[in-house]
Amino acid sequence: MLPFYDFVQRRHQAKVFEPDPAKPDEQIFAVSQASFRNLIANAEMFRNASGAPLRMQAGYVERLTPDAFADFEDGMHYVMMHQALLATMIEFALFLFTQSVVMPDIGKAEEEISPVMGKDQPPGLQALRITIEDASVDPERDRVRIPRCEERHRAAIYMGLLMSRFVWFHELAHCINGHVLFMRDQRLSGTLISAAAPLGLVRLKTPERTADDQRRLRHILETDADLTALDWLLRIHNGGAENIQGLLTYDDAQRFKMTIIGTYMMTWLFEEYQRFADQSDNLTHPAPRARLAALTGLMREAASHPSIQSVMSEIEETLIKLETQLPGFQFASESEVVMIDDPALDAALEPYRFR
């Protein structure tokens, strides 16, 4: 089992980014990583069908592309996030808090100017584009992306940390749910990626699986990871397991709203990342509306308790209002949910799962 930095260097030809919490510009990275590592400290309690424990390491990879992924080698699972991904999430969260409709109970939301994002200005990717293209900064253009209210600026950072937590746990879900090992043994190329229809048992066992079959399979696994990750985030919230002290300064309802809105927007932001990477939409990940619809169902289930039903209504109202501010974004109804209940696939995954 290779140490994390050796694995990243040899397998992915990259360097590990280990943030220094003493450096102000690296503190956010350090908090996100430390929080996740602390929350998964007892990961070895999970066992697969053979009784083997889940062994894993997690950290950042030093790359200027917004990405995260899970891998496996020699008995060890690896969860990796490119440092650029967290940077884009923080930038996008800051933009969200320039919108007066987002968390209006925090700070002076009425003083925010609520700019509309242009189609040529993908949210979360401006700083990354400027860095890669060595472009000049436009202070007038970029100023509108930052909340005017200091309290809202601070809240945006915490929402960005919650968004990063969703990504960490999404990749962890690929490990615990058996996706990584299953994909390895199935010898499917590409990164893990919801399906319009379930993948039948016959095709699942057919070596000559078509490209559409492979895409459908990856889609199912991606949506499964989305739902598992959100479920874990809600367990952390509801179980009093929050380990980022700054988040505890917000009340339960505010943290719930930040968790849900951040998770929902993160799934949509994946589409922007794919466009940035010049990937074909729906090639490796589900169509954004399909992923969002699946999350809508789980969110409403989580909000079934009367005490937070009104909070869920606020969240949905906020997301609908954001449609006019974010070109290409649409709130997805639960009726658009992707079918992921596939008994044959469940049976095939069972030997690989950790419980």
N, C-alpha and C positions, 0 to 999 in steps of 0.2 A: 504494500500500500504506500504510494508515494505521498510525501508531504504536499500540501496544496500548491505551493509555489512551484515545485518540481513538475507536478502534473500539468499545471497551466502552461508552463514553459515548453514542456516536451510535447504534450498532446495538442495544444492549441497555439503554439508558437507565439505566446504572449507573455507579458509580465503581470505579476500580481500588484494591485494597488492596495497598500495597507495604510489607511488614513491615520494621521497623527491627531489625536483629540486636542493636543496643545496648540495646533495651528487653526486659527479661526476659520479659514476657508476650507478646512477638512473636517470640521466638527460635525456637520450634518451627516457626512458619510460615515464617520465613526459611530455616531448615535444609532443610525439605521442598522449598521452591521452588528454592533454590540447588542442591540435589542433583540435582533433575530437569533443570534447565537445563544443568548440567554434563554430565550423562549424554547429553543430546541435542545437545550442542554441534556435532556433525558431522552433523546431520540432513540437510544439503544433499547428502550423498553418496548419498542415496536419489533415484532417478530414476523417472519414470513411463514409459509406453510411448513417449511423444513425446520423451523425453530431458530433460524439464523437471525441475529439482531440487525437492525438498520444502522449501518455505520456511514457517517457522512461528514463532509467538511463544506464550509461555505465561505465565500469571500468575493472581492471585486477583481475584475480583470481590467487591466489598463488598456482601454480601447476607446476611440472616439466615435463609436457607433452605439445607438441606443438599443441594447439587446440584453437578454438574460436567458440562461439555459441550464439544463441539468444533464449530467453525464455519469458514467459508471466505468470503473476499471479496478480489477483485482480486489473485489470485495468491498469497495468504497464508492459511495455515491458522492457526487460533487454538485453543489448548487452555486452558480456563478452569475454575477451581474456586472455588466460593463459600467464603469464609473460614469460614462456619459449618460446612461439611462437615468440615474438619480438626478443628475443636473437638469435634464429635460423635464423631469417630473416636478422639480421645485419651480422651474420657470413657468410651467403650465399652472401650477397651484397658485403662484403669485398672480397670474392673469385672472384666474377664477375669482380671486378676492378683489379684483378691480370691478367686479360685477355686483351692483347693489342688491341683486336678488339672491346672491349666495351668502348664506349665514348672516342675514340682516341683524341678528341679535348680537353680533360681535362687532365692537367698535362703532365707528361712525360710517355705517354703510351708505347712508344717504348722501355723503359727500363724494362717493366714488363716481367716476364719470362713465362707467360701463361701456367701454369701447367695443365696437364690433370687429371681430378678427377678420382680416382680409384673406381671400383665398390664397394669395401669394405669400401669406405670412403664417405658416403652420404653427400653432401654439406649441410652445415647449422646445422648438427646434431652432429658434433664432440665434441664440448664443452659440449653439453647436455649428450652425452654418457659417457664422462669422468666423469662428475659430478655424474650421476646415478650409474655407475659401479665402481666409486672410482679408476679409472685407472690413470696411470701416463701420464704426458705430454711429448711428443716427440718434442723438440724444432726444430729439423731439419725438421721434417715432417710438423709441424704446421706453420713454418715460411713462407712457400710458399703460404699459404692461405691468407696472408696479403699483400696488395699493397706496393710496394717499395716506390712509390711516395706519399709524405705527402698530396699533393693536391687531389690525387685520393683516398687516404684513407678517407679524409673528404667527398668527393663526395659519396663514398660508404655508409657512415652513412646516408646521405640525401636520397639516393635511398632506403635504408632500411626503412626510415620513410615513404616514398611514398608507399612501399610495405605494411607497416602496415596500412596505410590509406585505401588501397584497401580492406584489411581484415575487418577493422571497418565498412566500407560502404557496404561490402558484407553482413555482418550480419544485418546491418540496413535495407538493401534491403529486407531481409526475413521478417522484421517487417512491413515496409511500403507497400510492395507488397502483404501483407496479408497471407504470407506463414505460419507464426508461428501460427496464430489463426486457419487457415484452417487445418493445420496438427493436432492441438489439437482437433478440433471438429471431424475430420476424425478418430481420435484415431489410428494414425499410429505410430508404435514404432520406436525408433532409431533417429539418427540425420538427419537433412535435407540433402538431397542429390541431366542428360540430357538424353534424350531418343532417341532411334533409330527410334521410330515411335510415333505419338501422341496417347494420351490416350483417347479413345472414350467415349462418353457421357454415354453409357450403363454401361460400366465397372466402370466409375467414380462413378456411383450411386449404384454399387453392393456391399453390405456388405462383401460378400465372395470374396474379391479381392485377387488374388494370390500374392505370393511373388514377382514374376516378375512384376506384375502390380504396386505394391507398390514401387519397385525399379525404375520403369520407371517414376512414378510420382515424386519421389524425385529427379530424374535426371533432369527432366524438371525445377523444382523449383531451383535447384542449378545453372543451366545454366542461368536462368532468373536473379538470384542474381548477377552472374558474370557480365552480360551485364549492369545491372542497376548500379552496383558499378563503372565500368569503365566509364560509361556515366557521373556519378557524378564527378569523378576525372577530366574528360575532361572539365566539366562545371566550376569546381574550377579553372583550368588552364586558360581556355579561358575567364572566367568572371572576372579575376583579383581578385579572392577571396583567393589567397594563404596567409596563416597566419603564416607560418614558415619562419622567416626572413632570415635565412641562405639560403633557397632555392631561394630567390629572387636575390641572387648574381649571379645566372646562368641566361643566356639569355633564351628567350621563347623557342627556338628550343632545347636547352639542357634540359630544364625542361620537355618539351614534350617527348623527347627521354627517359629520366629517368623514366617518368610516364609509358610510354608504355612498355618499356623493363622490368621494375620492376613488373608491373601487369602481363605480359605474363609469366615471370619466376616464379611468385608466384603461378600461377595456376599449373605449372609443379611441383613445390616444394611440393604441396599437396600430390602428389603421393609418394614422399619420406617420408612424415609424415605418410602416411598409411602403408608403408612398415615398418617403425620404430615401429609402433603400432601393427604390425603383423596382419593388417586387409587385407582382400581379395580385390585386385584391382577391382574397379568398383562395389563394394558392396553397398557403401553408397554415393559415389560421381561419377560423370561421368568419363569415361575413359579420361585420360589427353588430348589425341589428340582431342577428341570431344569438350572439353572445350576450348582448344586452337584454334580450328577451328572457333568456335563461336566468340571468341575475335578477330581473324584475320579479320572477316567480319566487325566488328564495327570499328576496327582500320583503315581499308582502307576507310571506310565511313567518319571517322573523318579527314582523310588525303586527302579528295577530293579537298580541296582548293589548288590551284597551288603553294601557298607559302610554303606549307609543304609537298607536294608530294615527293620532293627529300629527305626530312627527313624520310618519311615512307620507302623509298627505302633503306636508310641507316640502318634503324631498322631491316628490313627483312634480309638484307645482314648480319648484326651482328648475328641475331638469327640462321641463317643457318650455319654460321661459328662456332657457339657454339656447334653444333651437335657433332663435333669431340672432344670437350673438356669435355662434360658432358655425360657420358654413359647413354643411355636410353632416352635422350632428342632428340626430332625431331620437327622441325618447321612444323606446321599443316596448310594445305591450306584451303581456304574458302570453297572448294568443299566438305570438310569433316564435314561441320557444322551440328549440331544436329537440327532436326525439333522441334521447341518449340511453333509453332503457332497452338494452340488447342482451338477452339472456346468454346467447352464444358467446358474445364478447366478454361478459361478466365471468363466465366459466373459464374462458381462456386466460383471463387476467388473474384469476384466483391464486394460482401457484406463485405469482410474482408479488402479490400484495403483502404489505406489512400492517399488522393490526396490534 
